[in-house]
C-alpha cells in the first residue's frame, strides 16, 4: 500500500515537472531578454531532467508511469497565470513574477511528497530535487525583488 502511494506521488511530481518544463520553455520563448531566455531555458531543461529521474524511480519501484494530470489547484493556477502573462505580451517583470509563483507551487508539491515519508533512495531523490527547486525559486524571487528596486531587464535588439 505505501509503495503504491509513493508511486502515485512520484507520478504527480513527474506531471508537475513536465508542466514546469513547458512553462519555463514558453517563458524563454516569450521574454525578450537573453539573460532571462537562458535562465528560463536552463530551468526548463532541469525540470525535464527531474521528470526523467522520477520516471526512472517509478520503474525501479516496479510501478507504472502514468500521466496523473492532477495536481493542486494553486499549481494549475500559477501556470495558467504564466500562460496569460505570455499571451498578453507581458514584460519581463510580469513573466518573472508568474514564474516565481509557479515555482513556489512546484516546491509545495515536493514538500507534500517528502511529508508522505517515502523511504531510502526515493526520499533522497525527492529531497535533492526539492533543494534545487528551492534554489530556483529563491533566485526568481531575488530577480523579482530587483525589479521592485528599479532594475529593468533590457530587451534584446
RARARA-V914599 format. One record per residue. N is the residue number from 1. RES is the residue in one letter. PHI is phi in degrees with one decimal (* if undefined). OMEGA is omega in degrees with one decimal (* if undefined). Layout:
N:RES:PHI:OMEGA ; N:RES:PHI:OMEGA
This chain:
1:X:*:-178.8 ; 2:X:-61.9:179.8 ; 3:X:-66.5:177.0 ; 4:X:-62.8:177.4 ; 5:X:-65.0:178.3 ; 6:X:-62.6:178.9 ; 7:X:-63.0:176.6 ; 8:X:-61.3:178.8 ; 9:X:-62.8:178.5 ; 10:X:-63.1:178.5 ; 11:X:-64.1:175.7 ; 12:X:-64.3:179.3 ; 13:X:-67.1:174.3 ; 14:X:-59.4:-179.9 ; 15:X:-61.8:178.8 ; 16:X:-59.6:-178.6 ; 17:X:-69.9:177.1 ; 18:X:-64.7:176.4 ; 19:X:-66.0:178.4 ; 20:X:-65.5:177.4 ; 21:X:-57.9:-179.8 ; 22:X:-63.6:179.9 ; 23:X:-64.0:179.3 ; 24:X:-68.7:177.4 ; 25:X:-63.2:177.3 ; 26:X:-64.4:178.5 ; 27:X:-62.6:179.9 ; 28:X:-62.0:179.7 ; 29:X:-72.9:-172.0 ; 30:X:-94.0:-176.9 ; 31:X:-75.2:-176.3 ; 32:X:-107.2:178.9 ; 33:X:-143.1:-173.2 ; 34:X:-64.4:177.7 ; 35:X:-63.2:179.8 ; 36:X:-71.5:175.5 ; 37:X:-56.8:-179.8 ; 38:X:-64.5:180.0 ; 39:X:-58.5:-178.2 ; 40:X:-65.0:177.1 ; 41:X:-61.8:178.0 ; 42:X:-65.8:177.9 ; 43:X:-65.3:177.2 ; 44:X:-61.1:179.3 ; 45:X:-62.4:-179.1 ; 46:X:-66.1:178.3 ; 47:X:-65.6:175.3 ; 48:X:-62.4:177.9 ; 49:X:-61.4:178.8 ; 50:X:-59.4:-179.4 ; 51:X:-60.0:179.4 ; 52:X:-63.4:178.4 ; 53:X:-61.4:179.3 ; 54:X:-67.3:176.8 ; 55:X:-63.8:176.7 ; 56:X:-61.4:179.3 ; 57:X:-68.7:175.4 ; 58:X:-58.8:179.1 ; 59:X:-62.2:179.5 ; 60:X:-59.7:179.7 ; 61:X:-83.4:179.0 ; 62:X:65.4:178.1 ; 63:X:-98.5:176.3 ; 64:X:-95.7:176.1 ; 65:X:-82.4:179.9 ; 66:X:-124.2:172.5 ; 67:X:-95.4:-173.8 ; 68:X:-58.8:178.3 ; 69:X:62.1:-179.6 ; 70:X:-113.3:173.5 ; 71:X:-149.8:-173.2 ; 72:X:-53.8:179.8 ; 73:X:-57.2:-179.2 ; 74:X:-65.0:178.9 ; 75:X:-64.3:179.8 ; 76:X:-60.5:179.5 ; 77:X:-62.6:-179.4 ; 78:X:-62.0:179.9 ; 79:X:-71.8:176.6 ; 80:X:-68.5:175.9 ; 81:X:-62.1:177.8 ; 82:X:-64.5:179.1 ; 83:X:-58.9:179.9 ; 84:X:-64.6:179.3 ; 85:X:-63.0:-178.8 ; 86:X:-67.9:-177.0 ; 87:X:-70.1:179.2 ; 88:X:-89.4:-179.8 ; 89:X:65.6:-175.0 ; 90:X:-64.3:176.8 ; 91:X:-72.4:-178.7 ; 92:X:-54.4:-179.0 ; 93:X:-59.9:180.0 ; 94:X:-64.2:178.8 ; 95:X:-65.2:177.5 ; 96:X:-58.7:179.6 ; 97:X:-61.0:179.1 ; 98:X:-65.3:178.4 ; 99:X:-64.7:179.0 ; 100:X:-62.0:179.5 ; 101:X:-62.8:179.0 ; 102:X:-66.0:-179.4 ; 103:X:-68.1:175.4 ; 104:X:-64.2:177.3 ; 105:X:-67.3:175.9 ; 106:X:-62.2:179.9 ; 107:X:-60.0:177.8 ; 108:X:-62.3:177.4 ; 109:X:-60.6:177.8 ; 110:X:-69.2:177.6 ; 111:X:-59.5:178.4 ; 112:X:-60.7:-179.6 ; 113:X:-66.7:178.2 ; 114:X:-67.5:179.6 ; 115:X:-63.1:177.9 ; 116:X:-76.9:175.9 ; 117:X:57.6:174.0 ; 118:X:-66.9:-175.4 ; 119:X:-100.9:169.7 ; 120:X:39.8:-174.6 ; 121:X:-61.1:179.3 ; 122:X:-64.0:179.1 ; 123:X:-60.9:-179.5 ; 124:X:-61.9:-179.9 ; 125:X:-63.7:-178.1 ; 126:X:-63.0:-179.3 ; 127:X:-64.3:179.0 ; 128:X:-62.5:-179.7 ; 129:X:-64.8:-179.6 ; 130:X:-59.9:179.2 ; 131:X:-61.4:178.9 ; 132:X:-67.9:178.9 ; 133:X:-65.3:176.0 ; 134:X:-60.4:176.7 ; 135:X:-64.5:176.8 ; 136:X:-59.2:-176.1 ; 137:X:-63.6:178.5 ; 138:X:-62.2:178.8 ; 139:X:-64.3:178.5 ; 140:X:-62.8:179.0 ; 141:X:-62.3:177.9 ; 142:X:-62.8:179.1 ; 143:X:-64.3:176.8 ; 144:X:-62.6:177.8 ; 145:X:-59.9:178.2 ; 146:X:-64.0:179.0 ; 147:X:-67.3:176.6 ; 148:X:-68.0:178.8 ; 149:X:-86.2:174.9 ; 150:X:100.8:177.4 ; 151:X:-71.6:177.8 ; 152:X:-116.7:177.2 ; 153:X:-91.5:-177.9 ; 154:X:-70.1:176.4 ; 155:X:-75.9:174.1 ; 156:X:-63.5:178.8 ; 157:X:-74.7:*
